[in-house]
Amino acid sequence: MNLVSQGWHWLTDPAHWTGIAGIPNRLAEHVTVTFAALVVAAIIAIPAGLIIGHTRRGAAVVGAITGGVRAIPTLGLLTLLGLWLGIGIEAPFIALVVLAIPSLLVGAYSGVEAIDTHTPQAAQAIGMRPAQVLLTVELPLALPVIVGGLRAATLQLVATTTLAAYTADTGLGRYIFSGLKTRDYAEMLGGAALVIVVAVILELILATCQRLAQRVALPASHNL
């Protein structure tokens, strides 16, 4: 029996679909950690990117932050945080938030910065305040690029959340680490296949969201 059939047999074994270590529970943990980290990173990065793009100031800061963070090896960061915070979900969660910030920050900044400067100037000329210009004019126009950054960050996090199992008993990564430790390659393959399926599903959903965002941006551009 080859590894592919062994992996399929592992995935279809009813014993792996029940209990706290079962696939549904691990899948729920994986998705929960991913989206929690994404939300925290979005709260930090998207407003900052919008403001920097709106004011046209701080582009160098965006470049420095994104370049610096992307140069940090995730596993190395996770190891350092794990040594500092100990076993648990805290270390991987912080590492995931840090990993998600560059894509979200660049997406928000680039989306607003790419808008023709005459557009916000026209909005201000008709009496809109800066906050109104940002929220009602620039944000809708920048939405496709912002969703693109969200899409990139989500796919990065889905893959990297497997490393949460490095310091915590959570997520689909447990199957990969457990299989590696016991040389159960069918379990490793099954866990990896589940992560791929989740990533593909989220990619399809977010690609649809990005197309919808483009439809929102199109009428907004015609109204200006």
Residue pairs with C-beta under 8 A, 6 or more apart in sequence:
1 9
3 185
3 186
3 189
4 189
6 185
6 186
6 189
7 185
7 186
7 189
7 190
7 193
9 186
10 16
10 186
10 187
10 189
10 190
11 23
11 190
11 193
11 194
16 22
16 23
16 190
17 23
17 24
19 25
21 174
23 194
26 170
26 171
26 172
26 174
26 175
26 194
27 172
27 194
27 198
29 170
29 171
29 172
30 158
30 161
30 162
30 164
30 170
30 171
30 172
30 173
30 195
30 198
31 198
33 89
33 92
33 93
33 96
33 161
33 164
33 170
33 171
34 96
34 154
34 157
34 158
34 161
36 93
37 93
37 96
37 97
37 100
37 157
37 161
38 100
38 150
38 153
38 154
38 157
40 97
41 96
41 97
41 98
41 100
41 101
41 104
41 153
42 100
42 104
42 150
44 97
44 101
45 100
45 101
45 102
45 104
45 105
45 108
46 104
46 105
46 107
46 108
46 146
47 108
48 105
48 108
49 62
49 104
49 105
49 106
49 107
49 108
49 109
49 110
49 111
49 112
49 146
50 108
50 109
50 112
50 134
50 138
50 139
50 142
51 134
52 58
52 59
52 61
52 62
52 109
52 113
53 108
53 109
53 110
53 111
53 112
53 113
53 138
53 142
54 112
54 120
54 130
54 133
54 134
54 138
56 113
59 109
59 113
62 105
62 106
62 109
65 101
65 102
65 105
66 101
66 102
66 105
66 106
69 98
69 99
69 101
69 102
70 102
72 98
74 95
74 99
74 160
74 163
75 163
75 166
77 95
77 98
78 91
78 92
78 95
78 163
78 166
78 167
79 166
81 90
81 91
81 92
81 94
81 95
82 91
82 92
82 166
82 167
84 91
85 91
85 94
86 167
87 167
87 168
88 167
88 168
89 164
89 167
89 168
89 170
91 167
91 168
92 161
92 163
92 164
92 166
92 167
92 168
93 164
95 160
95 163
96 157
96 160
96 161
96 164
99 153
99 156
99 157
99 160
100 153
100 156
100 157
103 149
103 150
103 152
103 153
103 156
104 149
104 150
104 153
105 149
106 149
107 145
107 146
107 147
107 148
107 149
107 150
107 152
107 153
108 142
108 145
108 146
108 149
110 145
110 149
111 141
111 142
111 143
111 144
111 145
111 146
111 149
112 134
112 138
112 139
112 141
112 142
114 142
114 145
115 138
115 141
115 142
119 137
119 138
119 141
119 224
120 133
120 137
120 138
122 224
123 132
123 133
123 136
123 137
123 224
124 130
124 133
128 136
128 137
137 220
137 224
139 146
140 216
140 217
140 220
141 217
141 220
141 221
142 217
143 213
143 216
143 217
144 210
144 213
144 214
144 217
146 213
147 206
147 209
147 210
147 213
148 210
150 206
151 203
151 206
151 207
151 209
151 210
154 202
154 206
155 199
155 202
155 203
155 206
158 195
158 198
158 199
158 202
159 195
159 199
161 171
161 172
161 173
162 171
162 172
162 173
162 176
162 191
162 195
163 173
164 170
164 171
164 173
165 171
165 172
165 173
165 174
165 176
165 177
166 173
166 177
172 191
172 194
172 195
172 198
173 191
173 195
174 191
175 187
175 188
175 190
175 191
175 194
176 187
176 188
176 191
176 192
178 184
178 187
179 185
179 186
179 187
179 188
179 189
179 190
179 191
180 188
